[in-house]
């Protein structure tokens, strides 16, 4: 045969060669994940350089049953885009938000869902749990009550990487990097199987700000 699908070509590849291909694909995924994590770490570094305190608010956004069974990635993305596009008109929720990180995922059990981290200027936003509730309730409003949310800041973690992050709190920053953000960079629960547009990005974040310098930056 002069033509075969990728799946057929893979099927008829000798077992030892298939193992090499799988190993190579896994290494590529790992390298991509590591590069993404490194980029996100530098992004948080840039935010920390501009703000003496960052308030880290993690909220998982999803859909209730039975809506989650029929929700397409494209429709879910439209809901998320609407939420982000409306931020300027919702200052009571999103004022003083200085950054964000978002991971799109899909599982058969939960359907399409989003792991999000909203980052606020900690000098101006102190109550992280309340802010998480605001975000979650607004998501429910955006989805016309089809949505559901989990405010991770309410959870009492043994190692807490969310909430207020002081610029010099290296222990909490380590937990943020190694636990909270690391989880969001895993390649499990990939969206490719449900994405109509294969160029749809599973991971997005804000743009790193230009460094302001120490002048005028409060450290209290």
Secondary structure by P-SEA (a helix, b strand, c coil): cccccaaaaaaaccaaaaaaaaaaaaaaaaaaaaaaaaaaaaaaaaaaacccbbbbbbbbbbbcccccccccaaaaaaaaaaaaaacccccccccccccbbbbbbcccccccccbbbbbccccccccaaaaaaaaaaaaaaaacccbbbbccccccccccccccccccaaaaaaaaaacaaaaaaccccccccccccccccccccccccccccccccccc
